[in-house]
Amino acid sequence: MSTIQRATLAAEAITLAHRNFTVADNLSVALPAAKVTAIVGPNGCGKSTLLNGLARIHTPARGTVLLDGKDIHRLPSREVARKLALLPQDNTAPEGLTVADLIRFGRQPHQGWMKQWSKDDQQAFDHAVTAADVASLVNRALDTLSGGQRQRAWIAMAVAQQTPLLLLDEPTSALDLGHQIEVFELIRSLSHQGKTIAMVVHDLASACRYADHMVAMKGGKIIREGAPADIVSPELVQELYEVSCELIEDPATGAPLLVNVRRNAHSGAA
Amino acid sequence: MPDKRTTIANSILLALMLVAVITSLSMGTVRIDPMDTLRALVGSADPMTTFVVNELRLNRVTAGLLAGAALALAGCLMQTLARNRLATPGIIGIDNAATAFAVASVVGIGVSVAPPVMALAGAAAATAIAFGLAGANGTRGYRFIVAGIGIGAIAGAVTQVMLSRVAIDAANAAYPWTVGSLNARSGNSVLVLACGLAAGYGLLMLISRGLNTLQFSDAVAVALGTHLKRVRILGLAISVLLTGFAVSVCGPVGLIALLAPELARTICKPGKVPLLASALAGATFMVVADLLGRTLFSPLEIPVGIITAIVGSPYLLWILLKPSQRSLT
């Protein structure tokens, strides 16, 4: 359980389009192993589209996504699901579904036709319940939970899938500060156990604090990539969000911290 | 994991179905004691009883069971694929198109193919057109449903035109088709339906895991390893097959495809598409509705389709309007 097999995920010159509108053009990115990668950028920059491309939800118009060096769209879907888990933004679930039911769905890629719930499945289930701290919630219906609890239940499902790769699309949107920290710390502890993680994050400050690697996107292109401390600068913030700020080092964690964030002088006057 | 609540629900439905079958075999112009009916079924009753049960009634009840199960299963499937409780083959026009084609063969407009084949062709044609008109979204979203309703209306009108243009005897022969009745079935079409139901249900077992994941968003289903395209196409094909064959036996009996899965979802554990429970509930509904139609105003017979509409509509309204209680359990 503690040793997680490795897998690599990379995009090679992929172009992603909605109908005829190109959202992301010619992107290449590789996820560093056992690290947390944050994809950041302004609204509509294509960060969720890139994540969906990596997760094979969105088929690229050109280029390939490689899972362990093989074209992800040519691999059997179940085989991919044993290596790559996804937490999408749209988390609708059937009415009345309990947390335990949801987590059990995470074992589906490991179960064969008519293959019953196995010892491995139960171990993975128990591990996921502990990791996501949902033991007190397993018998509750999802629709009775708070936003933070529900998000933990979904993460537990993805953890039960026991994949070396985990992709999350805005895992903390709609959560309050306490629940955000809770989810981010869970994500970080999963990466410490060896999972390779990529997440789309809205909040640059959280991305700086909880990610080891950052991919900054704007207008469908990757403009900077690297460790947050290396690439986050007032110039980058200016370019991404068109706001001015100053950077200091967080005295507690050493992560870059944005202060005095304000609209640009000229745009403020308009 | 076999689930207790679902097992209990299925057992209850099975028991209800058997009671409905025995009752239906016992009731009619000649009343038979239920014990004698059972004896007749195993071949140890007197010749008269055996004749009434096995020769006169058993075929009809079997046809009802199979058609009800097929319609309910098709409805449950289509609802799951479209993620919409209203998306049953009846509402999106597949029944009507199957009927139009079958009526065409009954009134003999230049074709002499067996009704099951014609009904299946009609069902497939309607689905293909609705699918084509729905565009990139396929069975998802309202376009598919709206396109289907339009096609159903056209098919209904075509049926009426055919009936009004042919000789009165031919129109009378085709009439039961238009309201849904177990009176007009042919032996062959029941056999075809039985084979179709067995094959369809077997194929469904192969994709049942994938169907379960369709209760989530597409992204979650894919992430859990579901081959979306395969499940959608196979599911749609099975739904069309079941509808076509069922309509060739009983005509467009409305609401069973809507009600039976709804009941099944209410009593089974959430999280799994209740295929077996839907089929059992549909079979029971059909047999009971046919029994009521035969006996309520005997010797006058009310077509089963009219009974399901009268009994089913209030039940449907109740289900749609009652506040959800799932979260309390």
Boltz contact constraints between the chains, C-beta under 6 A:
constraints:
  - contact:
      token1: [A, 57]
      token2: [B, 219]
      max_distance: 6.0
  - contact:
      token1: [A, 57]
      token2: [B, 222]
      max_distance: 6.0
  - contact:
      token1: [A, 77]
      token2: [B, 225]
      max_distance: 6.0
  - contact:
      token1: [A, 77]
      token2: [B, 227]
      max_distance: 6.0
  - contact:
      token1: [A, 78]
      token2: [B, 225]
      max_distance: 6.0
  - contact:
      token1: [A, 81]
      token2: [B, 224]
      max_distance: 6.0
  - contact:
      token1: [A, 81]
      token2: [B, 225]
      max_distance: 6.0
  - contact:
      token1: [A, 86]
      token2: [B, 223]
      max_distance: 6.0
  - contact:
      token1: [A, 88]
      token2: [B, 219]
      max_distance: 6.0
  - contact:
      token1: [A, 90]
      token2: [B, 217]
      max_distance: 6.0
  - contact:
      token1: [A, 92]
      token2: [B, 217]
      max_distance: 6.0
  - contact:
      token1: [A, 94]
      token2: [B, 215]
      max_distance: 6.0
  - contact:
      token1: [A, 94]
      token2: [B, 270]
      max_distance: 6.0
  - contact:
      token1: [A, 94]
      token2: [B, 271]
      max_distance: 6.0
  - contact:
      token1: [A, 95]
      token2: [B, 326]
      max_distance: 6.0
  - contact:
      token1: [A, 96]
      token2: [B, 270]
      max_distance: 6.0
  - contact:
      token1: [A, 96]
      token2: [B, 326]
      max_distance: 6.0
  - contact:
      token1: [A, 97]
      token2: [B, 270]
      max_distance: 6.0
  - contact:
      token1: [A, 97]
      token2: [B, 271]
      max_distance: 6.0
  - contact:
      token1: [A, 101]
      token2: [B, 271]
      max_distance: 6.0
  - contact:
      token1: [A, 108]
      token2: [B, 209]
      max_distance: 6.0
  - contact:
      token1: [A, 108]
      token2: [B, 224]
      max_distance: 6.0
  - contact:
      token1: [A, 109]
      token2: [B, 225]
      max_distance: 6.0
  - contact:
      token1: [A, 117]
      token2: [B, 1]
      max_distance: 6.0
  - contact:
      token1: [A, 141]
      token2: [B, 327]
      max_distance: 6.0
  - contact:
      token1: [A, 143]
      token2: [B, 327]
      max_distance: 6.0
  - contact:
      token1: [A, 144]
      token2: [B, 327]
      max_distance: 6.0
